[in-house]
Each structure stands twice: as C-alpha cells, then as structure tokens.
C-alpha cells in the first residue's frame, strides 16, 4: 500500500505534458534506433543518454531514458518481420515466424501482434517491478559487507560465463573492467590510483623540475582533476559500442564489401477479413491522402488484432511475460535469452507445434512478450542492490546515478540525501506503466512510416552515428576530455571485437567495481580474516554459486562430449 500511495502521489508529475512529451520522444527515438539493424538497444542507449543531461527536470530525464529503453525493445521487431534481420538481438526469435508471415502478405498482422505482445509483456513486468522490488529490497538488508561483495562478483561471473567467446576472454575483460573502475581517488584512504593528484597531494617533483613541467603530458591530455573522479562511464560506453561498431563498419566498407538490403515487404493487411480496407487508392489531393492515412491509423488503433488472434496468443503472452520477467531479473541475461526460452516453452506447450517456424502468430507473441518483459525484471536487482540485469540497465543505472539515484534496500525510504532517490524511484515506477501503455498507440499510429526506417542506407547511418557520438561525448562535460575517453575506448572496443573479446563483462566490471570495492572495504574493516567465507551460510552459498558459474562452461562441454558418445551396446554393427 505504501508503494501504491507513493506512485499515486508522484503520478501528477508523470502526467505533465512536458513529461509525457519527453516519454513519447524517447519511445519514438528508441523504436527508430531499435528498427535499424546494427543499432542495438545498448548502443542506442549509450548514444542518447548524454543528451538527457541538458534536461533539468528529473522526471523528464528519467522517463525519456525509460522511453528509449522501451522503444528499442519494440523497434527490433520491425526489421525482424520486414527484412528478416532483427534490429536488436532480443528480436532474434521474432524472425522465425514474423518473416514468414510477411512473406505471405501478412506483414501488418505480424507487426500488430508484435505491438500488442510487446505492450502486454512490458506492462506485466512493470507490475512485477512494483510488487516485488520492495520485497527484494527488504531481503537486500542481509547483503552487507562480504555477502554484498560476493553478490557483485557473482553478477560479474554470470555475465562472464554466458558471454560469447571463450570464458578466459570473458574473465580477462571482467578483470579489465574492475581495474578501470578503480581509476581515481579511493574514498576510504584518499589514495590516488592510476591518476595524477592535484598539487599538494603529491610529493615534491625532482629538483629543478616544476610540477607542471614534470606532468605536462597528463595535464594536456585532460587535466589532473578530470581523472580524480575516475573514468567517465557514459563516454566509455559510447566508445565501446557506437565508435567501435562504426570502425567495424568502416573496415567492412574498406574491404570492398557492398552493403545490400532486402526490400521490405509492404506492411499490408493481407487477406485478413477483419482489417481495414486498403488505403492505396489514388487520392486527388494532399488533404485526401492525409485523411486516408489518419483513417487507417485510427482503424489500427481501434482494433489492432482480431479477437480470434488475441485469444490464440493470450496463453503464449501469459507464459512469456512470467519467463521474461524472471530471466530479466537474473544478472547477465537479457532479452535474447528470454526470447529463446519463451519461444521454446511456447512451442512445446502449443497444439500447433508444426506451424512454428512457418508463420505461427504464437511464436511472434512469445518472443516479443518475453523480450519486453525483461525491462521491468532487469530493473528489480538494479534498484534494490545496484546490480544491473544486463548491459542496457547498466547504462541506465549509470545515468540515474548522475541524477542522484542511490540504489539499495532503502531506495523507497525518505531520509537525508535520499530525496532524489525516492522521487526517481516512484516516477520510474509510475512512468514505466504509462510509457508501456503509450508505446502501443504510438507504434500503431506510425507503423507505416516507422517501417521505412529499415531502408536507410548504411553509408548514411554510420556517419550519423559517429557525429552523434562526438556531440554526445562533448556534451558530457563541455570539454574534450570525455571525447578523448570515448575515442580511446572506441579503438579499444574495436580491437576487442576483432580478437573476439566480449564487451559485456567489461561493462559490468566497470559498473560493479565501485560496489564490490566499497563492501570489500567494509568486510575487511569488520573482519580482516574474512572468516565469513567458511562460517556465514549466505557467504558460503554465494561463493559456491560463483564457483559454479565459472565452471558452468566446463560442465556444459563435458555434458556435450558425453551426449555425443554412442553407447557400445547401441553402436551399429558392421555388415557381415
């Protein structure tokens, strides 16, 4: 009841016209970015987050970010259905049945079903966040000191063990992220690490050499003060994703690989009997064409799918919303894993199993419901423990911290210095419901125009990404230092990609590093011997989970090897 009262108290701020407009802009920007193959949800968030720092209102900025998050999850289905290329990895399973529907001339039916399913999953996960986040927060009281340090390490090892590539590369990147997070001033001891402190905090320079002369390279690079607060997270993210991907595209172009796009099937209604009549009749005037477009849009909003289709996909959406929320709450997972798990579960339980992969609407609904249900689920550990569920919520958490949000067990309890945290939490809870509800009419209204974004040529797209990256990084601090950080990590991310190092563990290392270090300091202050590793049941359990997550690939490899062996008694006998 306390949470509901808090949401209702902050609901007027969520429904202000400027806030709703910010939500709508974020949703549209996210849908467009999600529909463009190559622009993942993580990259889109990293690109667009810097532009929110110019917004003074916390409500506008937070709901703009949530709108982007929700929009990218919606947008991935557009290109998956129309050109058989998922705009985001989370929409990979949507291709299996969405594209066959489009090939049959039912692209509009597939797009509308994906819209309804995405909204259903998003609303279900938002309700789960509101209901379960306070309960998880009360459980988080037990995580302090050593248990919290081990929980942070568990989140990192889970991402490492399930990331693409070898586990060794994942571990190396995770450790690199932890090292990057230690740059700057250590608050516990006041010691500077990997950075040059201000004059007066450093011993005298060599005789005859001034301090400025001795450290001119670092001063020219960005200044001593710039590094004292550590490496800026948002420029790092822009570099690792947007700049690195742009460099990869430039390399492909330099090798002479021409980009080819499949022509998107028209988003027509096909032969469905309950759709609006086609509006492609010749119009004699601009006013007639505008009125025809508005009429078609209103028809789509009034009845996006038939009652028979809704009844058919309702069980699929119900199962997938639960699976997506649970999978999203597990650190290291994401919409792609949730989509595959839900698709497989729906296929196994369906009476029309033979239709899957050939245009089953249940398959489209399962994938889109699950990947959108991840949004609320991934925010549960983020707001209660400061552990993001995936890379997108890692960026979201970094942006919210810039606004004063402090995740933890008391994130809903007012107190000194907690005003911004409580306000952001309740605005996010209410705004997540409103934004998911707003995404459906926006997408239905603008489907014909949004579908055209998949035809943007890449030689226009990636230069635009590069420009947005530079502008966004510079907007961070109105100086060139964030741009320098972005470029350095852009080239670093490019070489990571070239040699098969996944960026996920590095991102989580940077995010979880300060949390892990803070609680490790507290654990050492309470017990320098860390005896809780073998006396505290919670710490023992977490340590065992860390070990299991690291050994999971080894167990999987052994299991595959054993499954591949043919038992001697069943081995085929050679012919006589």
C-alpha positions as CSV (number, residue, x, y, z in Angstrom):
1,X,0.0,0.0,0.0
2,X,2.9,2.4,0.7
3,X,4.3,1.9,-2.7
4,X,0.9,2.5,-4.3
5,X,0.4,5.7,-2.4
6,X,3.9,6.8,-3.4
7,X,3.1,6.1,-7.1
8,X,-0.2,8.0,-6.9
9,X,1.5,10.9,-5.1
10,X,4.0,11.3,-8.0
11,X,1.5,10.5,-10.8
12,X,0.7,14.1,-11.5
13,X,4.4,14.8,-12.2
14,X,4.4,11.8,-14.6
15,X,1.3,13.0,-16.5
16,X,2.6,16.6,-17.0
17,X,2.5,17.4,-20.7
18,X,6.3,18.1,-20.9
19,X,7.0,14.7,-19.2
20,X,4.6,12.8,-21.5
21,X,6.2,14.6,-24.5
22,X,9.6,13.5,-23.3
23,X,8.4,9.9,-22.9
24,X,6.9,10.0,-26.4
25,X,10.1,11.4,-27.9
26,X,12.2,8.7,-26.1
27,X,9.8,5.9,-27.3
28,X,10.0,7.1,-30.9
29,X,13.7,7.5,-30.8
30,X,14.1,4.1,-29.3
31,X,11.8,2.5,-31.9
32,X,13.7,4.0,-34.8
33,X,17.0,3.0,-33.3
34,X,15.8,-0.5,-32.5
35,X,14.5,-0.9,-36.0
36,X,17.9,-0.2,-37.6
37,X,19.9,-3.4,-37.8
38,X,23.3,-2.9,-36.1
39,X,22.0,-0.2,-33.7
40,X,21.4,-2.4,-30.6
41,X,19.5,-1.3,-27.5
42,X,22.8,-0.9,-25.7
43,X,24.3,1.2,-28.4
44,X,21.2,3.3,-28.7
45,X,21.0,4.0,-25.0
46,X,24.7,4.9,-24.9
47,X,24.3,7.3,-27.8
48,X,21.2,9.0,-26.5
49,X,21.9,9.2,-22.7
50,X,24.3,12.2,-22.9
51,X,21.5,14.4,-24.4
52,X,19.4,13.9,-21.3
53,X,22.0,15.8,-19.1
54,X,20.8,19.1,-20.5
55,X,17.3,18.4,-19.0
56,X,16.9,20.0,-15.6
57,X,13.8,18.0,-14.5
58,X,14.5,14.6,-13.1
59,X,11.0,13.3,-14.2
60,X,11.6,14.4,-17.8
61,X,15.1,13.0,-18.0
62,X,14.3,9.7,-16.3
63,X,11.2,9.0,-18.3
64,X,13.0,10.0,-21.5
65,X,15.5,7.3,-20.7
66,X,12.8,4.7,-19.9
67,X,11.1,5.7,-23.2
68,X,14.3,4.9,-25.1
69,X,14.7,1.6,-23.3
70,X,11.1,0.5,-24.0
71,X,11.2,1.9,-27.6
72,X,14.3,-0.1,-28.5
73,X,12.7,-3.3,-27.4
74,X,9.7,-2.5,-29.5
75,X,11.7,-1.5,-32.6
76,X,13.7,-4.6,-33.0
77,X,10.6,-6.5,-34.3
78,X,10.1,-4.2,-37.2
79,X,13.2,-5.1,-39.1
80,X,12.9,-8.7,-37.9
81,X,9.5,-9.1,-39.6
82,X,10.1,-7.0,-42.7
83,X,13.6,-7.8,-43.8
84,X,14.5,-10.9,-41.7
85,X,17.1,-9.0,-39.8
86,X,16.5,-8.4,-36.1
87,X,17.1,-4.8,-35.2
88,X,18.3,-5.9,-31.7
89,X,19.5,-9.3,-30.5
90,X,16.4,-9.6,-28.4
91,X,14.2,-9.8,-31.5
92,X,16.2,-12.8,-32.9
93,X,13.3,-15.3,-32.3
94,X,10.8,-12.9,-33.9
95,X,12.4,-13.6,-37.3
96,X,11.4,-17.3,-37.1
97,X,7.7,-16.7,-37.6
98,X,7.4,-12.9,-38.3
99,X,9.2,-13.0,-41.6
100,X,7.2,-16.0,-43.0
101,X,4.0,-14.0,-42.1
102,X,5.4,-11.1,-44.0
103,X,6.2,-13.3,-47.0
104,X,2.6,-14.4,-47.0
105,X,1.4,-10.8,-47.3
106,X,0.5,-10.5,-43.6
107,X,3.2,-8.1,-42.5
108,X,0.7,-5.8,-40.9
109,X,-0.8,-8.7,-38.9
110,X,2.6,-9.7,-37.7
111,X,3.6,-6.1,-36.8
112,X,0.3,-5.5,-34.9
113,X,0.6,-8.8,-33.0
114,X,4.2,-7.9,-32.0
115,X,2.9,-4.5,-30.8
116,X,0.2,-6.0,-28.6
117,X,2.6,-8.6,-27.3
118,X,5.3,-6.1,-26.5
119,X,2.9,-3.9,-24.6
120,X,1.5,-6.9,-22.7
121,X,5.0,-8.0,-21.6
122,X,6.1,-4.5,-20.7
123,X,3.0,-3.8,-18.6
124,X,3.3,-7.2,-16.8
125,X,7.0,-6.7,-16.0
126,X,6.2,-3.1,-14.8
127,X,3.6,-4.5,-12.4
128,X,6.1,-7.2,-11.2
129,X,8.7,-4.5,-10.6
130,X,6.2,-2.5,-8.4
131,X,5.1,-5.6,-6.5
132,X,8.4,-7.4,-6.0
133,X,11.0,-4.6,-5.8
134,X,10.1,-3.6,-2.2
135,X,10.2,-7.3,-1.1
136,X,13.6,-7.8,-2.7
137,X,14.7,-4.6,-1.1
138,X,13.9,-5.9,2.4
139,X,15.8,-9.1,1.5
140,X,18.8,-6.9,0.5
141,X,19.2,-5.9,4.1
142,X,21.1,-9.2,4.6
143,X,23.6,-8.2,1.9
144,X,26.2,-6.0,3.6
145,X,30.0,-6.3,3.6
146,X,31.2,-9.7,2.4
147,X,27.9,-11.1,1.1
148,X,27.3,-7.9,-1.0
149,X,30.9,-8.2,-2.4
150,X,30.3,-11.8,-3.3
151,X,26.9,-11.0,-4.8
152,X,28.6,-8.4,-7.0
153,X,31.2,-10.9,-8.0
154,X,28.5,-13.4,-8.8
155,X,26.8,-11.0,-11.1
156,X,30.1,-10.4,-12.9
157,X,30.9,-14.1,-13.2
158,X,27.5,-15.0,-14.6
159,X,28.0,-12.5,-17.4
160,X,31.5,-13.8,-18.0
161,X,30.4,-17.4,-18.2
162,X,27.4,-16.8,-20.6
163,X,29.2,-14.2,-22.8
164,X,30.1,-15.1,-26.3
165,X,33.6,-16.4,-26.9
166,X,35.9,-18.2,-24.5
167,X,35.4,-18.0,-20.8
168,X,39.1,-16.9,-20.5
169,X,38.4,-13.8,-22.7
170,X,35.3,-13.0,-20.7
171,X,37.3,-13.2,-17.4
172,X,40.1,-11.0,-18.8
173,X,37.6,-8.4,-19.8
174,X,35.8,-8.6,-16.5
175,X,39.0,-8.0,-14.6
176,X,39.9,-5.1,-17.0
177,X,36.5,-3.5,-16.2
178,X,37.3,-3.9,-12.4
179,X,40.7,-2.2,-13.0
180,X,39.1,0.6,-14.9
181,X,36.6,1.2,-12.1
182,X,39.5,1.8,-9.6
183,X,40.9,4.8,-11.5
184,X,40.7,7.9,-9.4
185,X,40.5,8.8,-5.7
186,X,39.9,6.0,-3.2
187,X,37.4,7.4,-0.8
188,X,38.4,5.2,2.1
189,X,42.1,6.1,2.2
190,X,42.3,9.2,0.0
191,X,44.9,7.5,-2.2
192,X,45.1,8.3,-5.9
193,X,45.1,5.4,-8.3
194,X,46.1,5.4,-11.9
195,X,45.8,9.2,-11.9
196,X,47.7,12.3,-11.1
197,X,46.5,14.1,-7.9
198,X,46.4,17.9,-7.5
199,X,49.5,19.8,-6.5
200,X,49.9,19.5,-2.7
201,X,48.7,15.9,-2.6
202,X,51.9,14.7,-4.3
203,X,55.5,14.7,-3.1
204,X,57.8,17.4,-4.4
205,X,59.0,16.9,-8.0
206,X,62.7,16.3,-8.8
207,X,65.0,19.3,-8.1
208,X,64.9,21.9,-10.8
209,X,61.7,20.5,-12.4
210,X,58.4,22.1,-11.7
211,X,55.2,20.1,-11.1
212,X,53.6,21.3,-14.3
213,X,56.6,20.6,-16.4
214,X,57.0,17.1,-14.9
215,X,53.5,16.1,-15.7
216,X,52.7,18.1,-18.8
217,X,51.5,15.1,-20.8
218,X,48.7,14.2,-18.4
219,X,47.7,17.8,-18.0
220,X,47.5,18.3,-21.8
221,X,45.5,15.0,-22.1
222,X,42.7,16.1,-19.9
223,X,43.9,17.6,-16.6
224,X,44.6,16.2,-13.2
225,X,41.1,17.0,-11.9
226,X,39.5,15.1,-14.8
227,X,40.9,11.8,-13.7
228,X,40.4,12.2,-10.0
229,X,36.7,11.2,-10.2
230,X,37.6,8.2,-12.4
231,X,36.8,7.3,-16.0
232,X,33.5,8.8,-17.1
233,X,31.1,5.9,-17.7
234,X,29.0,7.3,-20.5
235,X,31.9,8.3,-22.9
236,X,33.3,4.9,-22.2
237,X,30.0,3.2,-23.2
238,X,29.7,5.3,-26.3
239,X,33.3,4.4,-27.3
240,X,32.9,0.7,-26.6
241,X,29.7,0.3,-28.6
242,X,29.0,3.2,-31.0
243,X,32.5,4.1,-32.0
244,X,33.8,0.5,-32.1
245,X,30.9,-0.6,-34.3
246,X,31.4,2.4,-36.6
247,X,35.0,1.4,-37.0
248,X,34.0,-2.2,-37.8
249,X,31.6,-0.9,-40.5
250,X,34.3,1.3,-42.0
251,X,36.6,-1.7,-42.1
252,X,34.0,-3.7,-44.0
253,X,33.5,-0.9,-46.4
254,X,37.3,-0.5,-46.9
255,X,37.5,-4.2,-47.8
256,X,35.0,-3.6,-50.6
257,X,32.0,-5.3,-49.1
258,X,29.0,-3.7,-50.5
259,X,26.0,-3.4,-48.2
260,X,22.8,-5.0,-49.5
261,X,19.4,-4.6,-48.1
262,X,16.4,-6.8,-48.8
263,X,13.4,-4.9,-49.9
264,X,11.0,-4.8,-47.1
265,X,7.6,-6.3,-47.8
266,X,4.8,-3.8,-47.7
267,X,3.0,-3.6,-44.3
268,X,-0.3,-4.5,-45.8
269,X,-3.2,-6.3,-44.2
270,X,-3.0,-9.4,-46.3
271,X,-6.2,-11.4,-46.7
272,X,-7.3,-10.9,-43.1
273,X,-11.1,-10.4,-43.2
274,X,-11.2,-8.1,-40.2
275,X,-8.7,-5.5,-41.3
276,X,-9.3,-2.0,-42.6
277,X,-9.7,-1.7,-46.4
278,X,-6.5,-0.9,-48.2
279,X,-5.8,2.8,-48.4
280,X,-3.6,2.8,-51.5
281,X,-6.4,4.1,-53.8
282,X,-5.3,7.2,-55.8
283,X,-6.0,10.4,-54.0
284,X,-6.8,13.5,-55.9
285,X,-5.3,15.9,-53.3
286,X,-2.9,16.1,-50.4
287,X,-5.9,16.6,-48.0
288,X,-7.4,13.3,-49.2
289,X,-4.2,11.4,-48.7
290,X,-3.8,12.9,-45.2
291,X,-7.4,12.0,-44.2
292,X,-6.9,8.5,-45.6
293,X,-3.7,8.0,-43.6
294,X,-5.4,9.3,-40.4
295,X,-8.4,7.0,-41.0
296,X,-6.2,3.9,-41.5
297,X,-4.2,4.8,-38.4
298,X,-7.3,5.2,-36.3
299,X,-8.6,1.9,-37.5
300,X,-5.3,0.2,-36.5
301,X,-5.5,1.8,-33.1
302,X,-9.2,0.9,-32.6
303,X,-8.7,-2.8,-33.5
304,X,-5.0,-3.8,-33.9
305,X,-5.7,-7.5,-34.0
306,X,-8.8,-9.7,-34.2
307,X,-10.5,-11.3,-31.2
308,X,-9.6,-14.7,-32.5
309,X,-5.9,-13.8,-32.8
310,X,-5.9,-12.3,-29.3
311,X,-7.5,-15.4,-27.8
312,X,-4.9,-17.5,-29.6
313,X,-1.9,-15.6,-28.4
314,X,-3.1,-14.9,-24.8
315,X,-1.7,-18.2,-23.3
316,X,1.6,-17.5,-25.1
317,X,1.8,-14.0,-23.8
318,X,0.9,-15.0,-20.2
319,X,3.6,-17.7,-20.1
320,X,6.2,-15.5,-21.8
321,X,5.6,-12.5,-19.5
322,X,6.5,-14.6,-16.5
323,X,9.5,-16.2,-18.1
324,X,10.8,-12.8,-19.4
325,X,10.4,-11.1,-16.0
326,X,12.2,-13.9,-14.2
327,X,15.0,-14.2,-16.8
328,X,15.4,-10.4,-16.8
329,X,15.9,-10.3,-13.0
330,X,18.9,-12.7,-13.3
331,X,22.1,-10.7,-13.9
332,X,23.9,-11.5,-17.1
333,X,20.9,-12.5,-19.1
334,X,18.8,-10.3,-21.4
335,X,16.0,-10.1,-24.0
336,X,17.7,-12.6,-26.4
337,X,17.9,-15.3,-23.8
338,X,14.4,-14.6,-22.6
339,X,13.1,-14.7,-26.1
340,X,14.6,-18.1,-26.9
341,X,13.5,-19.6,-23.6
342,X,9.9,-18.4,-24.0
343,X,9.8,-19.4,-27.7
344,X,10.9,-22.9,-26.9
345,X,8.4,-23.2,-23.9
346,X,5.5,-21.9,-26.1
347,X,6.4,-24.2,-28.9
348,X,6.5,-27.2,-26.6
349,X,3.1,-26.4,-25.0
350,X,1.3,-25.4,-28.2
351,X,-1.2,-27.6,-30.0
352,X,0.1,-26.1,-33.3
353,X,3.7,-27.1,-32.9
354,X,4.1,-27.9,-36.6
355,X,3.3,-24.3,-37.5
356,X,6.3,-22.8,-35.6
357,X,8.9,-21.5,-37.9
358,X,6.4,-21.2,-40.7
359,X,4.4,-18.2,-39.5
360,X,2.8,-19.1,-36.2
361,X,1.5,-16.0,-34.5
362,X,2.1,-17.6,-31.1
363,X,5.9,-17.6,-31.9
364,X,5.9,-13.8,-32.6
365,X,3.9,-13.2,-29.5
366,X,6.2,-15.3,-27.3
367,X,9.4,-13.7,-28.5
368,X,8.1,-10.1,-28.2
369,X,6.3,-10.6,-24.9
370,X,9.4,-12.1,-23.3
371,X,12.0,-9.6,-24.5
372,X,9.8,-6.7,-23.4
373,X,9.1,-8.3,-20.1
374,X,12.8,-8.2,-19.4
375,X,12.7,-4.4,-19.0
376,X,10.9,-4.5,-15.6
377,X,12.6,-7.7,-14.4
378,X,16.1,-6.3,-15.1
379,X,15.3,-3.2,-13.0
380,X,14.5,-5.2,-9.9
381,X,18.1,-6.0,-9.0
382,X,19.2,-2.7,-10.3
383,X,17.1,-0.5,-8.0
384,X,17.3,-2.8,-4.9
385,X,21.0,-3.9,-5.0
386,X,22.7,-1.7,-7.6
387,X,23.3,-4.8,-9.8
388,X,22.1,-4.2,-13.4
389,X,20.4,-7.2,-15.0
390,X,22.0,-6.5,-18.4
391,X,24.2,-4.0,-20.3
392,X,21.2,-1.7,-21.1
393,X,20.3,-1.4,-17.4
394,X,24.0,-0.9,-16.6
395,X,23.9,2.3,-18.8
396,X,20.5,3.3,-17.3
397,X,21.9,2.8,-13.8
398,X,24.9,5.0,-14.6
399,X,22.6,7.7,-15.9
400,X,20.3,7.6,-12.9
401,X,23.3,7.8,-10.6
402,X,24.3,11.0,-12.3
403,X,20.8,12.3,-11.3
404,X,21.4,11.4,-7.6
405,X,19.8,8.0,-7.5
406,X,21.3,5.7,-4.9
407,X,20.2,2.0,-5.3
408,X,19.9,-0.1,-2.2
409,X,17.5,-1.7,0.3
410,X,16.3,1.8,1.4
411,X,15.7,3.3,-2.0
412,X,12.0,3.9,-1.2
413,X,12.6,5.3,2.3
414,X,13.0,9.1,2.6
415,X,16.0,10.3,4.6
416,X,18.8,12.8,4.5
417,X,20.2,12.9,0.9
418,X,17.6,10.4,-0.3
419,X,15.1,12.9,-1.7
420,X,16.2,12.4,-5.3
421,X,16.4,8.6,-5.0
422,X,12.8,8.3,-3.7
423,X,11.4,10.8,-6.3
424,X,13.2,9.0,-9.2
425,X,12.0,5.6,-7.9
426,X,8.3,6.5,-7.7
427,X,8.5,8.4,-11.0
428,X,10.1,5.4,-12.7
429,X,7.5,3.0,-11.3
430,X,4.6,5.1,-12.5
431,X,6.3,6.1,-15.7
432,X,7.1,2.6,-16.7
433,X,3.4,1.8,-16.7
434,X,2.5,4.9,-18.6
435,X,5.3,4.5,-21.1
436,X,4.4,1.0,-21.9
437,X,0.8,2.0,-22.4
438,X,1.9,5.0,-24.5
439,X,4.1,2.9,-26.8
440,X,1.2,0.9,-28.2
441,X,-0.8,3.7,-29.8
442,X,2.4,5.5,-30.9
443,X,3.6,2.4,-32.7
444,X,0.2,1.5,-34.2
445,X,-0.3,5.1,-35.4
446,X,3.1,5.4,-37.0
447,X,3.8,1.8,-38.2
448,X,3.8,2.7,-42.0
449,X,6.3,5.4,-41.5
450,X,8.4,3.6,-38.9
451,X,8.7,0.6,-41.2
452,X,10.6,2.8,-43.8
453,X,13.5,3.3,-41.3
454,X,14.8,-0.2,-42.2
455,X,15.7,1.0,-45.7
456,X,18.2,3.7,-44.5
457,X,21.5,3.0,-46.3
458,X,24.4,2.3,-44.0
459,X,26.7,4.8,-45.7
460,X,24.3,7.4,-44.3
461,X,23.6,5.7,-41.0
462,X,27.1,5.2,-39.6
463,X,28.5,8.7,-40.3
464,X,25.4,9.9,-38.4
465,X,26.3,7.6,-35.5
466,X,29.8,9.0,-35.5
467,X,28.5,12.6,-35.3
468,X,26.1,11.8,-32.5
469,X,28.9,10.0,-30.6
470,X,31.1,13.1,-30.8
471,X,28.3,15.5,-29.8
472,X,27.1,13.3,-27.0
473,X,30.6,12.8,-25.5
474,X,31.4,16.5,-25.7
475,X,28.0,17.4,-24.1
476,X,29.0,15.3,-21.0
477,X,31.5,17.9,-19.7
478,X,31.7,20.7,-22.2
479,X,35.3,19.8,-22.8
480,X,37.4,17.5,-24.9
481,X,38.3,15.1,-22.1
482,X,35.2,12.9,-22.5
483,X,35.8,12.9,-26.2
484,X,39.3,11.6,-25.6
485,X,37.9,8.9,-23.3
486,X,35.4,8.0,-26.0
487,X,37.9,7.7,-28.7
488,X,40.4,5.7,-26.6
489,X,37.7,3.2,-25.7
490,X,36.3,3.2,-29.2
491,X,39.6,1.9,-30.6
492,X,40.0,-0.4,-27.6
493,X,36.5,-1.8,-28.3
494,X,37.3,-2.2,-32.0
495,X,40.3,-4.4,-31.2
496,X,38.3,-6.2,-28.6
497,X,35.8,-7.1,-31.4
498,X,38.5,-8.0,-33.8
499,X,40.0,-10.5,-31.4
500,X,36.8,-11.9,-30.0
501,X,36.6,-10.3,-26.6
502,X,33.0,-9.7,-25.4
503,X,32.2,-6.2,-24.1
504,X,29.6,-7.3,-21.6
505,X,32.0,-8.4,-18.8
506,X,34.0,-5.2,-19.1
507,X,30.8,-3.1,-18.8
508,X,29.6,-5.0,-15.8
509,X,33.1,-4.8,-14.3
510,X,33.1,-1.0,-14.5
511,X,29.6,-0.8,-13.0
512,X,30.0,-3.4,-10.2
513,X,33.6,-2.4,-9.4
514,X,32.8,0.5,-7.0
515,X,30.0,-1.5,-5.3
516,X,32.3,-4.5,-4.8
517,X,35.2,-2.4,-3.6
518,X,33.0,-0.5,-1.1
519,X,31.7,-3.6,0.5
520,X,35.1,-5.4,0.4
521,X,36.5,-2.5,2.4
522,X,33.6,-2.8,4.9
523,X,34.1,-6.6,5.2
524,X,37.9,-6.1,5.8
525,X,37.2,-3.4,8.4
526,X,34.7,-5.8,10.3
527,X,36.8,-8.9,9.9
528,X,40.3,-8.7,8.4
529,X,40.5,-12.5,8.1
530,X,37.2,-12.8,6.1
531,X,36.2,-15.7,8.2
532,X,32.6,-15.4,6.8
533,X,33.8,-17.3,3.8
534,X,33.6,-20.5,5.8
535,X,31.3,-19.5,8.7
536,X,28.4,-17.5,7.2
537,X,25.9,-19.7,5.3
538,X,25.0,-16.8,3.0
539,X,28.6,-16.1,2.1
540,X,29.3,-19.8,1.6
541,X,26.3,-20.1,-0.7
542,X,27.3,-17.1,-2.8
543,X,30.9,-18.4,-3.1
544,X,29.6,-21.7,-4.3
545,X,27.4,-20.0,-6.9
546,X,30.4,-18.0,-8.1
547,X,32.4,-21.2,-8.5
548,X,29.5,-23.0,-10.3
549,X,29.0,-20.1,-12.7
550,X,32.7,-20.1,-13.6
551,X,32.7,-23.9,-14.1
552,X,29.4,-24.0,-16.0
553,X,31.1,-23.9,-19.5
554,X,33.3,-26.8,-18.4
555,X,30.3,-28.8,-17.2
556,X,28.5,-28.0,-20.5
557,X,31.4,-29.1,-22.5
558,X,31.7,-32.4,-20.6
559,X,27.9,-32.9,-21.0
560,X,28.1,-32.4,-24.8
561,X,31.0,-34.7,-25.0
562,X,29.2,-37.4,-23.1
563,X,26.0,-36.9,-25.1
564,X,28.0,-37.3,-28.3
565,X,29.3,-40.7,-27.5
566,X,27.3,-43.7,-28.7
567,X,26.9,-46.5,-26.1
568,X,28.7,-49.7,-27.1
569,X,25.5,-51.8,-26.9
570,X,23.7,-49.4,-29.2
571,X,26.5,-48.9,-31.7
572,X,25.7,-50.2,-35.2
573,X,27.4,-53.5,-36.0
574,X,29.5,-53.7,-39.2
575,X,27.9,-55.7,-42.0
576,X,28.9,-59.4,-42.1
